[in-house]
Amino acid sequence: MDDPMMVILQNLIEALRNELQQYGEMLALMDHQREVVRRKGSDDIADTISAINAQSATIQGARENRHSFQRQLSVSLKQPEDSTFAHLIPLIPVQYRPLVSALVQENNELLLRVLARAQQNQAQLRHSAELMQQFITTLSSETQILSVNGESPSALAVEAGSPLYAAIV
């Protein structure tokens, strides 16, 4: 194997490590989001969503970088540009096969964990939104009942406030 191929291989290995790190950071952000939702930190939830969106962009960049080096390695090995790691790994020097295989496997496993966590967080956020919708519906129906009875807005605040306060405590 010639030297340019080894440079590409080293860059690919570094790109795989970076991608793995980005998935790990995403998983940490999702764990944080899960905790924020449990604590009902509504202001913090928006912050976690922004952080997760930013990390998604970072992951996309890391994936594109890795894919670029993967294509370069394919070309340097005289293989089709869209060759998979399963096809490429047997063609790289023997001493690099375990490392590249492990990095590819770890990336795939971490990606699956990130996807699973994203689905869990989505369900948790959906549940929180449903609870909030029920709360709003309950308040709206109390407002309509009190308005139908002809009571003033100040009476509404006092009467609606007491049961709500008791329910939260």
PENOR-V284512 format. One record per residue. N is the residue number from 0. SS is DSSP state (a for helix, b for strand, c for the rest). NEAR is the number of other C-alpha atoms within 8 Angstrom. Layout:
BEGIN
n-><N/N>
ss-><SS/SS>
near-><NEAR/NEAR>
END
This chain:
BEGIN
n-><0/1/2/3/4/5/6/7/8/9/10/11/12/13/14/15/16/17/18/19/20/21/22/23/24/25/26/27/28/29/30/31/32/33/34/35/36/37/38/39/40/41/42/43/44/45/46/47/48/49/50/51/52/53/54/55/56/57/58/59/60/61/62/63/64/65/66/67/68/69/70/71/72/73/74/75/76/77/78/79/80/81/82/83/84/85/86/87/88/89/90/91/92/93/94/95/96/97/98/99/100/101/102/103/104/105/106/107/108/109/110/111/112/113/114/115/116/117/118/119/120/121/122/123/124/125/126/127/128/129/130/131/132/133/134/135/136/137/138/139/140/141/142/143/144/145/146/147/148/149/150/151/152/153/154/155/156/157/158/159/160/161/162/163/164/165/166/167/168>
ss-><c/c/a/a/a/a/a/a/a/a/a/a/a/a/a/a/a/a/a/a/a/a/a/a/a/a/a/a/a/a/a/a/a/a/a/a/a/a/a/c/c/a/a/a/a/a/a/a/a/a/a/a/a/a/a/a/a/a/a/a/a/a/a/a/a/a/a/a/a/a/a/a/a/a/a/a/c/c/c/c/c/c/c/c/a/a/a/a/a/a/a/c/c/a/a/a/a/a/a/a/a/a/a/a/a/a/a/a/a/a/a/a/a/a/a/a/a/a/a/a/a/a/a/a/a/a/a/a/a/a/a/a/a/a/a/a/a/a/a/a/a/a/a/a/a/a/a/a/c/c/c/c/a/a/a/a/a/a/a/a/a/a/a/a/a/a/a/a/c>
near-><5/5/6/6/11/9/8/11/10/8/9/12/10/8/12/12/9/9/13/12/8/12/13/9/9/12/11/8/11/14/9/9/12/10/8/12/13/7/6/6/9/8/6/8/11/8/8/12/9/8/9/11/8/8/11/9/8/9/11/8/8/12/9/8/9/12/8/8/13/9/11/10/12/14/10/8/8/6/8/7/8/6/10/6/7/6/8/10/10/9/7/8/8/7/5/8/11/8/7/10/9/8/12/10/8/9/12/8/8/11/9/8/9/12/8/8/11/9/8/8/11/8/8/10/9/8/8/9/8/8/8/8/8/8/8/8/8/8/9/8/8/9/10/8/8/10/9/7/6/6/9/7/6/6/8/12/8/8/8/11/9/8/8/8/8/7/6/5/4>
END
